[in-house]
């Protein structure tokens, strides 16, 4: 069963300087927008990549986001 689950897993590796989308949690969504609220925020730039799959992000203006984000909550931003 583990093999089947892992076969569908997308490995996402980002380099420093890559642009990414960040998943929007249900607590951050505007309740007025309901189910039409955006699921992803961004773009953000990867400031630092840790070995355990965590990433430190910054806004395009250079403001650092205060916490780290796991790669499962990020996806590539294509421009």
PyMOL commands that set and color helices and strands:
alter all, ss='L'
color gray80, all
select helices_A, chain A and resi 2-7+34-36+71-73
alter helices_A, ss='H'
color red, helices_A
select strands_A, chain A and resi 19-23+40-49+54-58+64-70+74-76
alter strands_A, ss='S'
color yellow, strands_A
deselect
rebuild
show_as cartoon
